[in-house]
């Protein structure tokens, strides 16, 4: 089964007949979600065609069919986009033509260094830390040598640390929510960078090294990396509630992340304390 088929199967598995207005009459069901024939009926396609689509035997689904499946599956806008990406795989830049080393534009590096007490970090397309300011390092990973971000062969990877580094796991009060979001964003990247060996290596490492990652990966959830408010338990200054803002410096998949507290809050005081504690 290909990526499109796995995604379709995972989404129909989480829908119950009553969720989409179908009557089950209390019969014993062998599947946890919608049957293939039920989804085909809702989307207005033949059962045989849907089965071929889910099994990867039909590569030319029309926009109308994909839109009908998205409606029948009650997909979010992000999931709908992912469905179309899987069904219409683009032609990614050949790996030999990609820059061998991801770099941050000098202006972006100057910006994060000028942000004072605001933690900021720039992540590469697959989560490598390309740059962080003093507070970004102190906030996320004070136990890690800050110079690693300047060594391409040794850069920390935020997703890897989230699952395999005990310090990072303890930083997030709602670690499971953060883990689910991170895995769902990786799913989006897999569709955008189909066949990239570096991404495949990262996913393979995490599937082997983290049972939680393997379980979440099997769910086929997708989401963008969006702004949100999250609680943290920092080892030096304790509990903080911060707003994560997300920007993209250019047309690449690099992410510019920053974390800010509510003005006048205990979290602002804690962040200020962290800044003073790590000044030298």
C-alpha positions as CSV (number, residue, x, y, z in Angstrom):
1,X,0.0,0.0,0.0
2,X,1.3,3.5,-0.9
3,X,1.2,6.7,1.1
4,X,-2.1,7.7,-0.3
5,X,-3.7,4.4,0.5
6,X,-2.3,4.3,4.0
7,X,-3.6,7.8,4.6
8,X,-7.1,7.0,3.3
9,X,-7.2,3.9,5.4
10,X,-6.1,5.7,8.5
11,X,-8.7,8.4,8.1
12,X,-11.7,6.1,7.5
13,X,-10.6,4.0,10.5
14,X,-11.2,6.9,12.9
15,X,-14.7,7.6,11.6
16,X,-17.8,5.8,12.9
17,X,-20.9,5.3,10.8
18,X,-22.9,7.6,13.1
19,X,-20.3,10.3,12.6
20,X,-21.3,10.6,8.9
21,X,-25.0,9.8,9.2
22,X,-25.0,6.1,8.4
23,X,-27.1,3.6,10.4
24,X,-25.3,0.6,11.8
25,X,-28.4,-1.2,13.2
26,X,-26.2,-2.6,16.0
27,X,-24.5,-5.2,13.8
28,X,-21.2,-6.6,14.7
29,X,-18.5,-4.8,12.7
30,X,-15.1,-6.3,11.9
31,X,-13.5,-2.8,11.3
32,X,-13.0,0.0,13.8
33,X,-14.2,2.7,11.4
34,X,-15.9,3.1,8.1
35,X,-15.9,0.1,5.7
36,X,-14.5,0.7,2.2
37,X,-17.9,0.3,0.6
38,X,-19.4,2.9,3.1
39,X,-16.8,5.5,2.2
40,X,-17.2,4.8,-1.5
41,X,-20.9,5.3,-1.1
42,X,-20.4,8.6,0.7
43,X,-17.9,9.9,-1.9
44,X,-20.1,8.8,-4.8
45,X,-17.5,6.4,-6.4
46,X,-17.7,2.7,-7.1
47,X,-16.4,0.3,-4.5
48,X,-14.0,-1.3,-6.9
49,X,-12.5,2.0,-7.9
50,X,-12.0,3.1,-4.3
51,X,-10.4,-0.3,-3.4
52,X,-7.9,0.2,-6.3
53,X,-7.2,3.7,-5.1
54,X,-6.6,2.6,-1.5
55,X,-4.4,-0.3,-2.8
56,X,-2.3,2.1,-4.9
57,X,-3.5,0.6,-8.2
58,X,-5.0,3.8,-9.5
59,X,-2.7,6.8,-9.9
60,X,-4.9,9.3,-11.7
61,X,-7.7,10.2,-9.3
62,X,-9.4,13.4,-10.5
63,X,-9.7,16.6,-8.4
64,X,-13.4,15.9,-8.1
65,X,-12.9,12.4,-6.7
66,X,-10.3,13.6,-4.2
67,X,-12.5,16.5,-3.1
68,X,-15.4,14.1,-2.7
69,X,-13.3,11.8,-0.5
70,X,-12.1,14.7,1.6
71,X,-15.7,15.7,2.2
72,X,-16.7,12.2,3.0
73,X,-13.8,11.7,5.4
74,X,-14.5,15.1,7.1
75,X,-10.9,16.1,6.5
76,X,-9.6,19.4,7.9
77,X,-8.0,21.9,5.4
78,X,-4.6,20.6,6.3
79,X,-5.6,17.0,5.9
80,X,-7.2,17.9,2.6
81,X,-4.0,19.5,1.3
82,X,-2.1,16.5,2.4
83,X,-4.5,14.2,0.5
84,X,-3.9,16.1,-2.7
85,X,-0.2,16.2,-2.1
86,X,-0.1,12.4,-1.8
87,X,-2.2,12.0,-4.9
88,X,-0.2,14.5,-6.9
89,X,3.4,14.0,-5.9
90,X,5.5,16.8,-7.2
91,X,9.0,16.6,-8.7
92,X,11.2,17.5,-5.7
93,X,14.6,19.2,-6.4
94,X,17.1,16.4,-7.2
95,X,19.2,15.8,-4.1
96,X,22.4,16.5,-6.0
97,X,21.1,20.0,-6.8
98,X,20.1,20.8,-3.2
99,X,22.6,22.8,-1.2
100,X,24.7,20.3,0.7
101,X,24.4,22.3,3.9
102,X,21.3,24.2,5.0
103,X,22.2,27.8,6.0
104,X,20.4,30.7,7.6
105,X,20.4,34.1,5.9
106,X,22.7,36.6,7.7
107,X,19.7,38.9,8.2
108,X,17.7,36.2,10.0
109,X,20.7,35.4,12.2
110,X,21.1,39.1,13.1
111,X,17.4,39.3,13.9
112,X,17.4,36.4,16.4
113,X,20.5,37.7,18.1
114,X,18.8,41.1,18.5
115,X,15.8,39.7,20.3
116,X,17.3,40.0,23.8
117,X,15.3,38.0,26.3
118,X,13.1,36.4,23.7
119,X,14.1,32.8,23.0
120,X,14.4,32.2,19.2
121,X,15.6,29.4,17.0
122,X,15.7,28.6,13.3
123,X,15.0,25.0,12.3
124,X,16.0,23.4,9.1
125,X,13.5,21.5,6.8
126,X,13.7,18.4,9.0
127,X,14.1,19.9,12.4
128,X,17.9,20.5,12.6
129,X,18.8,23.6,14.7
130,X,20.4,25.9,12.2
131,X,20.7,28.9,14.6
132,X,19.6,29.9,18.0
133,X,20.1,33.0,20.1
134,X,21.5,32.9,23.6
135,X,18.0,32.6,25.1
136,X,16.8,30.1,22.6
137,X,19.7,27.8,23.6
138,X,19.1,28.4,27.3
139,X,15.4,27.8,27.0
140,X,15.4,24.7,24.8
141,X,18.6,22.8,25.5
142,X,21.0,24.5,28.0
143,X,22.7,21.1,28.5
144,X,23.7,20.9,24.8
145,X,26.9,22.6,23.5
146,X,25.6,25.8,21.8
147,X,28.3,25.6,19.2
148,X,26.8,22.5,17.8
149,X,24.3,24.6,15.8
150,X,27.3,26.0,13.9
151,X,28.7,22.5,13.0
152,X,26.5,21.1,10.2
153,X,27.6,17.5,10.9
154,X,26.7,17.8,14.6
155,X,23.6,20.0,14.6
156,X,21.0,19.0,17.3
157,X,17.7,17.9,15.8
158,X,14.6,19.2,17.8
159,X,12.4,16.2,16.9
160,X,15.1,13.7,17.8
161,X,15.7,15.4,21.1
162,X,11.9,15.5,21.8
163,X,11.7,11.7,21.7
164,X,15.2,10.6,22.7
165,X,16.6,13.4,25.1
166,X,15.2,13.2,28.7
167,X,15.9,16.9,29.2
168,X,13.7,17.9,26.3
169,X,10.9,15.5,27.3
170,X,10.8,17.0,30.8
171,X,10.7,20.6,29.3
172,X,7.2,20.1,27.9
173,X,4.5,19.7,30.5
174,X,2.1,18.4,27.9
175,X,4.7,16.3,26.2
176,X,2.3,13.9,24.5
177,X,0.5,16.8,22.8
178,X,3.8,18.3,21.6
179,X,5.0,14.8,20.4
180,X,1.7,14.2,18.4
181,X,2.0,17.6,16.7
182,X,5.7,17.0,15.8
183,X,5.0,13.6,14.3
184,X,2.0,15.0,12.4
185,X,4.2,17.8,10.9
186,X,6.8,15.2,9.9
187,X,4.0,13.4,8.0
188,X,3.4,16.6,6.0
189,X,7.1,16.8,5.2
190,X,7.2,13.2,4.0
191,X,4.7,14.0,1.3
192,X,6.6,17.2,0.3
193,X,10.0,15.6,0.2
194,X,9.1,12.1,-1.0
195,X,12.1,9.8,-1.0
196,X,14.5,12.1,0.8
197,X,17.1,9.8,2.4
198,X,17.9,12.1,5.3
199,X,14.2,12.3,6.3
200,X,13.8,8.5,5.9
201,X,16.9,8.0,8.1
202,X,15.5,10.3,10.8
203,X,12.1,8.5,10.8
204,X,13.7,5.1,10.8
205,X,16.0,6.0,13.8
206,X,13.0,7.4,15.8
207,X,10.8,4.4,15.0
208,X,13.5,2.1,16.3
209,X,14.5,4.2,19.3
210,X,11.1,5.4,20.5
211,X,8.0,3.2,20.9
212,X,5.9,6.4,21.3
213,X,7.1,7.8,18.0
214,X,6.4,4.5,16.2
215,X,2.9,4.4,17.7
216,X,2.2,8.0,16.7
217,X,3.7,7.6,13.3
218,X,1.3,4.7,12.6
219,X,-1.7,7.1,13.2
220,X,-1.1,9.0,9.9
221,X,-2.2,12.3,11.5
222,X,-1.0,15.5,9.7
223,X,-0.8,19.1,10.8
224,X,1.1,22.2,10.1
225,X,3.5,23.8,12.6
226,X,1.2,26.5,13.9
227,X,1.4,29.2,16.7
228,X,0.1,28.0,20.1
229,X,0.3,28.5,23.9
230,X,2.2,25.8,25.8
231,X,3.3,25.1,29.4
232,X,6.9,24.4,30.1
233,X,8.8,23.1,33.2
234,X,12.3,24.6,32.9
235,X,15.1,23.0,35.0
236,X,16.5,26.3,36.1
237,X,13.4,28.6,36.5
238,X,10.5,26.3,36.8
239,X,7.0,26.6,35.3
240,X,6.3,28.9,32.4
241,X,3.4,29.5,30.0
242,X,4.7,30.8,26.7
243,X,3.2,31.6,23.3
244,X,5.1,30.0,20.4
245,X,5.1,32.1,17.2
246,X,6.0,30.5,13.9
247,X,7.3,32.2,10.8
248,X,9.0,31.0,7.6
249,X,12.1,33.1,6.7
250,X,11.8,32.3,2.9
251,X,10.2,29.9,0.5
252,X,12.0,26.9,2.1
253,X,10.7,24.6,4.9
254,X,12.9,26.5,7.4
255,X,11.0,27.6,10.5
256,X,11.6,30.6,12.7
257,X,10.3,30.0,16.2
258,X,10.1,32.3,19.2
259,X,8.5,32.1,22.6
260,X,7.0,35.0,24.6
261,X,5.2,35.3,27.9
262,X,2.2,37.5,28.8
263,X,3.5,40.9,29.9
264,X,3.6,41.2,33.7
265,X,3.1,37.5,34.3
266,X,5.1,35.1,36.5
267,X,6.3,33.5,33.2
268,X,7.8,36.8,32.1
269,X,9.6,37.0,35.5
270,X,10.9,33.5,35.1
271,X,12.1,34.2,31.6
272,X,13.9,37.3,32.8
273,X,15.5,35.2,35.6
274,X,16.7,32.7,33.0
275,X,18.2,35.5,31.0
276,X,20.2,36.8,34.0
277,X,21.2,33.3,35.1
278,X,22.7,32.5,31.6
279,X,24.2,35.9,30.8
280,X,27.8,34.8,31.4
